[in-house]
Amino acid sequence: MSTKESVRVQVTCPACGSASLVTERKSEPFQYGSGKETVELTATVTLHTCDSCGMCFSLSDIEDARHEAVCRHLQVLTPEEIVAIRERYGLSQQELANATGIGRASLARWETGAGIQNSSIDNLIYLTAFPENYHRLVARSELRRMDVVKVQFSQFQSLSVDEMRRARVQSESFALLM
């Protein structure tokens, strides 16, 4: 599942500027973890070899490929999968954060590969991929927001949840006429 847009880039050798390159996909092993917890993982990367000067290089996809391999090893969603879940509903990071209670900055880190979510948060994000679960979370967060309003104004009057919903709908359509 890929959410990244495909962009055709004219790749040239950074050493000599030649566009005559041989491009291949290669499995690259790397170490993950430390001490006794170290494991060897493999990332599939794109390598370019210049026909003119022989230089071998890769673009920025090596770190992304390694990050994805680590996510697979840890059995958590990859950044692309998290973005795809959020975009399935047409949500901004803030809107998903509001529904789940996850911080927007944390979502941004996980979507860009700057960090990896723990398994509990990963389970929550995974469950939001199912519309019935996502809609339950949205309804629950809405009820919580209404309960806060209800508590704030309880000294004036007590409204039922249905009355609060109706009042909220009415307030959203309110317009001051001049």
C-alpha positions as CSV (number, residue, x, y, z in Angstrom):
1,M,0.0,0.0,0.0
2,S,1.8,3.1,-1.2
3,T,0.5,6.6,-0.6
4,K,3.6,8.4,-2.0
5,E,3.1,10.0,-5.4
6,S,5.2,8.6,-8.2
7,V,7.6,11.3,-9.5
8,R,9.9,10.7,-12.4
9,V,13.3,12.2,-11.5
10,Q,16.2,12.4,-13.9
11,V,19.0,10.9,-11.9
12,T,22.6,11.9,-12.7
13,C,25.8,10.8,-11.1
14,P,26.8,13.1,-8.2
15,A,30.5,12.7,-9.1
16,C,30.6,13.3,-12.8
17,G,27.1,14.4,-13.8
18,S,26.6,11.5,-16.2
19,A,23.0,10.3,-16.8
20,S,24.3,6.9,-18.1
21,L,23.4,4.8,-15.0
22,V,22.6,1.2,-14.3
23,T,19.8,1.0,-11.7
24,E,19.1,-2.1,-9.7
25,R,17.1,-3.1,-6.6
26,K,19.3,-4.8,-4.0
27,S,18.8,-6.3,-0.6
28,E,21.0,-4.6,1.9
29,P,21.5,-6.2,5.4
30,F,21.8,-3.9,8.4
31,Q,22.0,-4.2,12.2
32,Y,19.1,-3.1,14.4
33,G,19.1,-2.9,18.1
34,S,22.1,-3.1,20.6
35,G,23.8,-5.7,22.7
36,K,22.1,-9.1,22.9
37,E,19.0,-7.5,21.3
38,T,20.8,-6.8,18.0
39,V,19.2,-8.5,15.0
40,E,20.2,-8.4,11.3
41,L,17.4,-7.0,9.1
42,T,17.3,-6.6,5.3
43,A,16.0,-3.6,3.4
44,T,15.5,-3.5,-0.4
45,V,17.0,-0.4,-1.8
46,T,17.6,1.1,-5.2
47,L,21.2,1.5,-6.2
48,H,22.6,3.5,-9.2
49,T,26.0,2.7,-10.8
50,C,27.5,5.3,-13.1
51,D,28.7,3.8,-16.4
52,S,31.2,6.7,-16.8
53,C,33.0,6.8,-13.5
54,G,31.8,3.6,-11.7
55,M,30.4,5.4,-8.7
56,C,27.7,3.5,-6.9
57,F,25.1,5.6,-5.0
58,S,21.5,5.7,-3.8
59,L,19.0,8.4,-3.3
60,S,17.2,9.0,0.0
61,D,15.2,5.8,-0.1
62,I,17.7,3.8,2.0
63,E,16.6,5.3,5.3
64,D,12.9,4.8,4.4
65,A,13.5,1.2,3.4
66,R,15.4,0.5,6.6
67,H,12.6,2.2,8.7
68,E,10.0,0.0,6.9
69,A,12.1,-3.1,7.6
70,V,12.3,-2.2,11.3
71,C,8.5,-1.6,11.4
72,R,8.0,-5.1,9.8
73,H,10.3,-6.6,12.4
74,L,8.5,-4.9,15.3
75,Q,5.1,-5.9,13.6
76,V,3.8,-2.3,13.7
77,L,2.3,-0.2,10.9
78,T,4.7,1.6,8.5
79,P,4.5,5.3,8.0
80,E,2.8,4.8,4.6
81,E,0.2,2.6,6.2
82,I,-0.6,5.1,8.9
83,V,-1.0,7.9,6.3
84,A,-3.2,5.6,4.3
85,I,-5.5,5.0,7.2
86,R,-5.8,8.7,8.0
87,E,-6.3,9.7,4.3
88,R,-9.0,6.9,3.9
89,Y,-11.3,9.2,5.9
90,G,-10.0,12.5,4.4
91,L,-8.6,13.6,7.8
92,S,-5.9,16.0,8.8
93,Q,-3.4,14.8,11.5
94,Q,-5.2,17.0,14.0
95,E,-8.6,15.5,13.2
96,L,-7.3,11.9,13.7
97,A,-5.5,13.1,16.9
98,N,-8.8,14.5,18.2
99,A,-10.7,11.2,17.5
100,T,-8.1,8.9,19.0
101,G,-6.6,11.0,21.7
102,I,-3.1,10.6,20.2
103,G,-1.0,13.8,20.0
104,R,-0.8,15.4,16.5
105,A,3.0,15.8,16.9
106,S,3.3,12.0,17.6
107,L,1.3,11.2,14.5
108,A,3.5,13.5,12.4
109,R,6.6,11.7,13.7
110,W,5.2,8.2,12.9
111,E,4.0,9.3,9.5
112,T,7.4,10.8,8.5
113,G,9.4,7.9,9.9
114,A,11.0,10.1,12.6
115,G,9.8,7.7,15.2
116,I,8.0,4.3,15.7
117,Q,4.8,4.0,17.7
118,N,4.6,1.4,20.5
119,S,2.4,-1.7,20.1
120,S,-0.5,-0.3,22.1
121,I,-0.8,2.8,20.0
122,D,-0.2,0.8,16.9
123,N,-3.2,-1.4,17.8
124,L,-5.3,1.7,18.2
125,I,-4.3,3.1,14.9
126,Y,-4.8,-0.3,13.2
127,L,-8.4,-0.5,14.7
128,T,-9.2,2.9,13.2
129,A,-8.7,1.4,9.8
130,F,-12.1,-0.2,10.3
131,P,-14.9,2.3,9.7
132,E,-17.1,1.1,12.5
133,N,-14.3,1.5,15.0
134,Y,-13.3,4.9,13.7
135,H,-16.9,6.1,13.9
136,R,-17.2,4.8,17.5
137,L,-14.1,6.8,18.4
138,V,-15.4,10.0,16.8
139,A,-18.8,9.6,18.6
140,R,-17.0,8.9,21.9
141,S,-14.8,11.9,21.6
142,E,-17.8,14.0,20.7
143,L,-19.6,12.8,23.8
144,R,-16.6,13.6,26.0
145,R,-16.5,17.1,24.5
146,M,-20.2,17.6,25.3
147,D,-19.7,16.3,28.8
148,V,-17.1,18.9,29.4
149,V,-19.5,21.6,28.2
150,K,-22.2,20.2,30.3
151,V,-20.0,20.2,33.5
152,Q,-18.9,23.8,32.7
153,F,-22.5,25.0,32.6
154,S,-24.1,22.7,35.1
155,Q,-24.6,25.5,37.5
156,F,-27.1,27.1,35.1
157,Q,-29.0,24.1,33.9
158,S,-28.7,20.4,33.2
159,L,-29.2,19.1,29.7
160,S,-29.5,15.6,28.5
161,V,-27.0,14.3,26.0
162,D,-29.7,14.5,23.3
163,E,-30.4,18.1,24.3
164,M,-26.7,18.9,24.1
165,R,-26.5,17.4,20.6
166,R,-29.4,19.5,19.4
167,A,-27.9,22.6,21.0
168,R,-24.6,21.9,19.3
169,V,-26.2,21.5,15.9
170,Q,-28.2,24.7,16.4
171,S,-25.1,26.6,17.5
172,E,-23.2,25.5,14.4
173,S,-25.8,27.0,12.2
174,F,-26.1,30.2,14.2
175,A,-25.5,33.5,12.3
176,L,-25.6,37.0,13.6
177,L,-27.7,39.2,11.3
178,M,-26.9,42.9,11.1
